[in-house]
Amino acid sequence: MSAVTDPEEIVAPPPFRRDRLVHAWIGVKALSDAGDALWTIALAWTAVQVASPAVAGLIVAAGTVPRAVILLFGGVIADRADPRRIMLVFNVLRVGVLVAVALWVLATPPTVSVLLFAAIAFGVCDAFYEPSAGTIARQLVRAVDLPSYGAAAQTASRLGTMGGAAIGGFIVAHAGLAGSASVNALTFTLVVAFIAIWLRPRFRLTRAEKESALRGIARGFAHLAENPTTRTLVIALSGLNLAVGPAIGIGLALRAHAEGWGAQAVGLFEALLGLGAALGAISVAKWRPSHEARGGFRALVLQGAGIIALGIGPAWSVAVAAFVIGATAGYASVLLSATFSATVDTAYLGRMSSLTRLGDDCLMPLAMAGFGALASSTALWVPFALFGGAMMALMILPLSNRAFRSLSLRPAV
């Protein structure tokens, strides 16, 4: 298992550096991510204006429940139908939801029921859209170009999200929820137009056989049990944020509060994390290891050490650790996502993609609660040490696997 092969080629793609279609798709997707970030801020801000903090939290989180429930069904459809058409349909539905919300709040002030409808509808659309979108890279570029694609796409997505968040507050303050929904509807309309007119697959993925959705889900889990390489990648990608998420989401604020550093320190740490992630992702395009999976898992060992370092030391060492965590997260995510897309049986790629997304939806709340409970009942450094140490220990399994050590996405010589 030292190299991988491409699926059936429909149209020969150019080298990634000259692939204008893929470059344009990455840009359009980043614009959509900016719109999503803008919409998230608008939804949260409007929710706290019209409801209590508890209800506002329910509104913001409402989309995750249907997404977690439906995600596996979305994976089955992605493996059976045309992923491009699925992406097109559910982006059109997103535009419809946003236009409906904009028209409603223009006619009457926003209510809890309208906000819940919008959040749940978006969650349902995400559940069907994301597994299909997870297969699109495999249809556009050769396996050898997947790391470069991932580096550019993740960097553009992060920049789009940061840009959308930066202007989101300004737009909702001056144009309200209707203006924010309208802007996001425009970004999704551009995505719909690009998919419909220009986006065409270059590689034909194997399609799953037609069967009931529940049987398709069961077959996906059976495939996971029978393929240790795929299983390791799914576990790694689905759990990628479970150690670092609580350390960043809760831990940094707890440390800043305990040390008296203030909220501005948390903002600085978060900014360094984002900067590191962007640089880590784009660095793959310049300094790509010959064995991508091995490089990605080694980076996660370093990330585990960074998580431990967040819990000890002065502010400057925490800042360095935050940057290292971001850099290793961006670097490992690109390499492991590329390895995942290149090596998973394309008849199961949608279902495996849906499983990787379940970690954040289903397990992250438990990880957050566990981190907080440990911080409350023990010394503050303990949860950082346990979560970081657990990540480092878990990386022993893939790094001791000969298949991962020798796996390369570069063509065999």
C-alpha positions in Angstrom: 0.0 0.0 0.0 2.7 2.5 -1.0 0.7 4.4 -3.6 -2.9 5.0 -4.7 -4.6 5.1 -8.0 -7.2 7.4 -9.5 -10.8 6.4 -10.2 -12.0 6.3 -13.8 -11.0 9.4 -15.7 -13.7 11.3 -17.7 -11.6 14.4 -18.6 -7.9 14.8 -18.0 -7.4 17.6 -15.4 -4.5 20.0 -15.8 -1.9 20.2 -13.0 -3.3 21.9 -10.0 -1.2 25.1 -10.3 -2.9 25.7 -13.7 -6.3 24.4 -12.9 -8.4 27.5 -13.3 -11.7 25.7 -12.8 -10.7 24.3 -9.4 -9.2 27.6 -8.4 -12.5 29.3 -9.2 -14.4 26.7 -7.2 -12.2 27.2 -4.2 -12.8 30.9 -4.4 -16.6 30.5 -4.7 -16.7 28.1 -1.8 -14.7 30.6 0.3 -17.3 33.3 -0.5 -20.0 30.9 0.6 -18.1 30.3 3.9 -17.9 34.0 4.4 -21.7 34.2 4.0 -22.2 31.3 6.5 -20.0 33.1 9.1 -22.0 36.3 8.5 -25.3 34.4 8.9 -24.2 32.6 12.1 -23.4 36.0 13.7 -26.7 37.5 12.6 -28.7 34.5 13.9 -26.9 34.5 17.3 -27.2 38.3 17.6 -30.9 38.3 16.7 -31.6 35.4 19.1 -30.2 37.2 22.1 -32.3 40.3 21.2 -35.6 38.4 21.1 -35.1 35.6 23.6 -33.6 34.7 27.0 -30.0 33.5 27.0 -31.1 29.9 27.4 -33.5 30.1 24.5 -30.9 31.9 22.4 -28.5 29.1 23.0 -31.1 26.6 21.9 -31.7 28.5 18.7 -28.0 28.6 17.8 -27.6 24.9 18.6 -30.9 23.8 17.0 -29.3 23.0 13.6 -26.9 20.4 15.1 -29.6 18.0 16.2 -31.2 17.3 12.8 -27.8 17.4 11.2 -26.5 14.6 13.5 -29.7 12.5 12.9 -29.8 12.9 9.2 -26.1 13.0 8.3 -25.8 9.2 7.8 -28.7 9.2 5.4 -27.0 12.1 3.5 -24.0 9.9 3.2 -26.0 7.0 1.7 -27.5 9.4 -0.9 -24.1 10.8 -1.7 -22.8 7.3 -2.5 -25.8 6.4 -4.6 -26.8 9.5 -6.5 -24.9 12.3 -8.3 -23.2 14.3 -5.6 -23.1 17.4 -7.8 -26.9 17.4 -8.2 -27.4 16.9 -4.5 -25.1 19.9 -3.8 -27.1 21.9 -6.3 -30.5 21.0 -4.9 -29.7 21.7 -1.3 -28.0 25.0 -2.1 -31.2 26.0 -3.9 -33.1 25.1 -0.7 -30.7 27.1 1.4 -31.4 30.1 -0.8 -35.1 29.5 -0.4 -34.8 29.4 3.4 -32.8 32.6 3.5 -35.2 34.5 1.1 -38.2 33.3 3.2 -36.6 34.5 6.4 -35.7 37.9 4.9 -39.2 38.4 3.6 -40.8 37.4 6.9 -38.7 39.7 9.1 -39.3 42.6 6.7 -43.0 42.1 7.2 -42.9 41.4 11.0 -40.3 41.5 13.7 -38.2 38.3 14.1 -39.6 35.7 16.5 -38.2 32.6 18.2 -40.2 30.3 15.9 -38.8 32.0 12.8 -35.2 31.7 14.1 -35.7 28.0 15.0 -37.1 27.3 11.6 -34.1 28.9 9.9 -31.6 27.0 12.2 -33.3 23.6 11.8 -33.8 24.0 8.0 -30.1 24.9 7.6 -29.1 21.9 9.7 -31.2 19.6 7.5 -29.7 21.0 4.3 -26.2 20.7 5.8 -26.8 17.0 6.6 -27.5 16.2 2.9 -25.1 18.7 1.4 -21.9 18.0 3.4 -21.4 14.2 2.6 -21.8 15.0 -1.1 -19.4 18.0 -0.9 -16.9 15.7 0.9 -16.6 13.7 -2.4 -16.1 16.6 -4.8 -12.3 16.9 -4.4 -12.0 13.2 -5.5 -14.0 14.1 -8.6 -12.0 17.1 -9.6 -8.3 16.5 -9.1 -5.8 13.6 -9.3 -4.8 11.8 -6.0 -1.3 13.4 -6.3 -2.9 16.9 -6.3 -5.3 16.3 -3.3 -2.9 17.8 -0.7 -2.4 20.9 -2.8 -6.2 21.2 -3.3 -6.8 20.7 0.4 -4.2 23.3 1.4 -5.7 25.9 -0.9 -9.3 25.1 -0.1 -8.8 25.1 3.7 -6.8 28.3 3.6 -9.4 30.0 1.5 -12.2 28.7 3.7 -10.5 30.0 6.9 -9.9 33.4 5.2 -13.5 33.5 4.0 -14.8 32.6 7.5 -12.7 35.3 9.2 -13.8 37.9 6.6 -17.4 37.0 7.0 -17.2 37.1 10.7 -15.5 40.5 10.6 -18.3 42.1 8.5 -21.1 40.1 10.0 -21.6 42.3 13.0 -21.5 45.4 10.9 -24.2 44.1 8.5 -26.5 42.8 11.2 -26.2 46.1 13.1 -27.0 48.2 10.0 -29.3 45.9 8.0 -30.7 43.5 10.6 -31.4 39.9 10.1 -33.1 40.6 6.7 -30.0 42.2 5.3 -27.7 39.4 6.6 -30.0 36.7 5.2 -30.1 38.5 1.8 -26.3 38.7 1.6 -25.9 35.0 2.5 -28.6 34.2 -0.1 -26.6 36.0 -2.7 -23.4 34.0 -1.9 -25.3 30.7 -2.2 -26.9 31.9 -5.4 -23.3 32.3 -6.8 -22.5 28.8 -5.6 -25.6 27.4 -7.3 -24.7 29.2 -10.6 -21.1 27.9 -10.5 -22.2 24.3 -9.8 -24.9 24.4 -12.5 -22.9 26.1 -15.2 -19.2 25.3 -14.7 -18.5 22.6 -12.2 -18.1 19.2 -13.9 -16.4 16.1 -12.5 -13.2 14.9 -14.1 -13.3 11.4 -12.4 -16.2 9.0 -12.2 -16.7 7.6 -8.7 -18.0 4.1 -8.2 -21.7 4.2 -7.2 -23.2 2.1 -4.4 -25.9 -0.4 -5.2 -29.5 0.6 -4.6 -30.9 -0.6 -1.3 -32.8 0.8 1.6 -31.2 3.7 3.5 -30.9 1.7 6.7 -29.2 -1.2 4.9 -26.9 1.3 3.2 -26.0 2.7 6.6 -25.4 -0.8 8.0 -23.2 -1.6 5.0 -21.2 1.5 5.6 -20.4 0.4 9.2 -19.6 -3.1 7.9 -17.2 -1.6 5.4 -15.6 0.4 8.3 -15.2 -2.8 10.3 -13.6 -4.7 7.4 -11.1 -2.0 6.4 -8.6 -1.0 9.1 -7.0 1.8 7.1 -10.3 3.5 6.5 -11.3 2.9 10.0 -8.2 4.6 11.4 -8.6 7.6 9.2 -12.3 8.0 10.0 -11.6 7.8 13.8 -8.7 10.3 13.4 -10.7 12.8 11.4 -13.9 12.5 13.4 -11.9 12.9 16.6 -9.6 15.6 15.3 -11.3 18.4 17.3 -12.3 16.4 20.4 -9.0 17.1 22.3 -8.2 20.6 21.0 -11.8 21.9 20.9 -12.4 21.9 24.7 -8.9 23.1 25.4 -9.4 26.1 23.1 -13.2 26.7 23.6 -13.2 26.5 27.4 -9.6 26.1 28.6 -8.2 29.3 27.3 -10.9 31.4 28.9 -10.4 29.5 32.2 -6.7 30.1 32.2 -7.0 33.8 31.3 -9.6 34.2 34.1 -7.5 32.3 36.7 -4.3 34.2 35.8 -6.0 37.7 35.4 -4.9 38.1 31.8 -8.2 39.5 30.7 -10.4 38.8 27.7 -8.0 40.5 25.4 -5.5 37.6 26.0 -8.1 35.1 24.9 -8.7 37.1 21.7 -4.9 37.1 21.1 -4.6 33.4 21.7 -7.5 32.7 19.3 -6.0 35.0 16.6 -2.6 33.2 16.9 -4.4 29.9 16.6 -6.2 31.0 13.4 -3.0 32.4 12.0 -1.1 29.2 12.7 -3.9 27.1 11.1 -3.8 29.1 7.9 0.0 29.0 7.7 0.0 25.2 8.5 -2.5 24.5 5.8 -0.8 26.5 3.1 2.6 25.2 4.0 1.6 21.8 2.6 1.7 23.2 -0.9 5.3 24.2 -0.4 6.7 21.6 2.0 4.7 18.4 1.4 6.1 15.2 3.0 6.6 12.2 0.8 4.4 10.1 3.1 1.4 12.3 3.8 -0.4 10.2 6.5 2.8 9.7 8.5 3.4 13.4 8.4 -0.1 14.2 9.5 -0.1 11.9 12.4 3.3 13.1 13.6 1.9 16.7 13.5 -0.9 15.6 15.8 1.6 14.2 18.3 3.1 17.7 18.4 -0.4 19.2 18.8 -1.0 17.0 21.8 2.1 18.4 23.4 0.8 21.9 22.6 -2.5 21.2 24.3 -0.5 20.2 27.5 1.5 23.4 27.2 -1.7 25.5 27.2 -2.3 24.5 30.8 1.1 25.6 32.2 3.5 28.5 32.0 3.1 32.2 31.5 1.1 34.0 28.9 3.8 34.1 26.3 4.2 30.3 26.4 0.5 29.8 26.1 0.6 32.1 23.0 3.3 30.0 21.5 1.4 26.8 22.2 -1.7 28.3 20.6 0.2 29.1 17.4 1.7 25.6 17.4 -1.7 24.0 17.9 -3.1 26.0 15.0 -0.2 25.2 12.7 -0.3 21.5 13.4 -4.1 21.4 13.0 -4.0 23.1 9.6 -1.1 20.9 8.5 -2.5 17.6 9.7 -6.0 18.3 8.5 -4.9 18.9 4.9 -2.7 15.8 4.8 -5.1 13.4 6.5 -8.1 14.7 4.5 -6.2 14.2 1.3 -5.2 10.7 2.4 -8.8 9.9 3.3 -10.2 11.1 0.0 -7.5 9.2 -2.0 -7.7 5.9 -0.2 -11.4 5.3 0.8 -13.4 3.1 -1.6 -15.3 5.7 -3.7 -18.5 3.7 -3.4 -18.4 4.5 0.4 -16.8 7.9 0.3 -20.1 9.8 1.1 -20.9 7.5 4.1 -17.4 7.7 5.4 -17.4 11.5 5.0 -20.6 11.7 7.0 -19.1 9.6 9.8 -16.1 12.0 10.1 -18.6 14.9 10.7 -20.5 13.1 13.5 -17.6 13.6 16.0 -18.3 17.4 16.3 -22.1 17.0 16.4 -22.4 14.1 18.8 -19.2 13.9 20.9 -18.0 17.5 21.2 -20.7 18.4 23.8 -19.5 15.5 25.9 -15.9 16.4 25.5 -16.6 20.0 26.5 -18.6 18.9 29.6 -15.8 16.5 30.6 -13.1 19.1 30.3 -15.2 21.6 32.4 -15.9 19.0 35.0 -12.2 18.1 35.3 -11.3 21.8 35.6 -13.8 22.3 38.3 -12.8 19.2 40.4 -9.1 19.2 40.0 -6.2 21.5 39.3 -6.6 23.5 36.1 -3.6 22.0 34.4 -5.1 18.4 34.7 -7.6 18.5 31.9 -5.1 20.0 29.5 -2.6 17.2 30.4 -5.2 14.5 30.1 -6.7 15.7 26.8 -3.3 16.4 25.3 -1.8 13.2 26.5 -4.7 11.2 25.2 -4.1 12.7 21.7 -0.4 11.8 21.8 -1.2 8.3 23.0 -3.8 7.7 20.3 -1.3 8.6 17.6 0.8 5.6 18.5 -1.7 3.3 16.7 -1.5 4.8 13.2 2.2 5.6 13.5 3.0 2.0 14.3 1.0 0.8 11.3 3.3 -0.1 8.4 0.6 0.7 5.8 0.4 4.3 7.0 4.2 4.7 7.3 4.6 3.7 3.7 1.5 5.2 2.1 2.1 7.9 -0.4 -0.2 9.9 -2.7 2.6 10.5 -5.2 2.6 8.3 -8.3 4.8 5.2 -8.0 8.1 5.4 -9.7 
